[in-house]
Structures are given as structure tokens and as C-alpha cells.
């Protein structure tokens, strides 16, 4: 599969969106050969803007766990209503800025 392809985002469900491969357990946390998912660019960027790799590896390493999390849940509810062609600007959350 090419690095970016048109497909359905496994997180928000938007179709015909440009997707990338997301390592559910970050590579630097030992996830190189662990499960991946196909995410649209906005969802993928938003995940990394909201959470540290440590958080993703420890408690948000599946699509259902991500969907249940309040922070990304609000974003998913909003992005589902946006056309797949729309690219958004992503900023780190205030909480995440303080940690890094």
C-alpha cells in the first residue's frame, strides 16, 4: 500500500479521504511490527497533537480505545461532518504543550 492513499478512515469513517498508516503503538515505543490502522490526515495529525507517544502506547493503542477517549471524541464528531477533501490546521493541545 502506498504511503498515502484514498480510502476510508478507520477512526472517523469518512470515505474517499487521503489516508496514512498509523502505528497504534508508536514505533519508538516498540510498535514497528504491531498493528496499524488507516487514518485520514486530519485524524492522524490530531491524535499526535493531543497525545504523547507514551499515552498512545499505554492506553490508546486500539481504534475503539481512541474513539472512547473524550479529547479525540469531540474532534471525531466534528470531522465526520467535514468533506473528505478538507484539510485542517492542527495545533498541540495546551496540556500537551506543557508536557513537552
N, C-alpha and C positions, 0 to 999 in steps of 0.2 A: 504494500500500500504506500502511495506517495506520502511525503511529509504532510502536505496539506491536500485535502480532497473535499469534494462536495458530498455531503451525507447528512445524516440525522444526528443531532447532538444527543448523547445518552443522558445528559443531565437535564436540559430544558425541553428536549423533544422537538425543537424546531427542525424542519426539513429543508433540504437544499441549502444548507449553510456550509461555509468553509470550515472544515474540521481539522483538528490536530490530535495527535496521540498524547494522552495524559497518563503518566505513571501514577497509579493510585497510591502506591508507596513511592515517594520520591527516590530517584536513582541514587542520590547521595546518602540516602538512609537505607540502602540495601535493596532497592526496588527494581534494579535493572532487568531482572528476569521474572518479576512478579507481574500480576495482571495490570492491563492498561485499559483505557476507555477512549472512545472517540468523542471529543468535545468541540463545540463551536468556539471560535476565537474569543468572543466576549466572556463566555463561561470560564474558559481556561484561564484567561487573564484575571478574572475576578477572584477565582479560587486562590491564585498566588498573591493577589493583593490583600486578601483577607486573612490568610493563614500562613503560619510558618511551616517549613518542611517537617519540623518535629510534630506539630499538631496534625498534619496530614498523615504522617506515618503512624502516630499513636491512636488517633481516634476518628479520623475521617478518611479511611482507606478503602471505602466502597461507595458506589453511587447512592445506595439507599441511605447510608450514614450522612453523606453530603446533603442530600435532599432534606433530611430531617433537621439539619442544623439551622438555627434561626437566622444567622447572618447571611448565609447564601440563599436561604429560602425566600427572603424578601426580593433578592435580585432575580431569582428564577421566576417568581410570579410576574415581575415586571418584564423581563426579557422575552418571555413567551409571547407577549403581545407585540413585540417589535418584529419588523420584517427581517428575514434571514440575511439580507444584503446590508443591513445597518451595522456599522462598526461603531463601537462606543469607546469613550475615553475612560481609562481605568486609573484610579488612584489608590494608594495604600490606605487602609483604614487608619484612623487616629491611633487606635490601640496597637496596630502592627508597627506604625512609625515609632512609637515609644519603645518597642522591644528591640528594634534594630539600631 
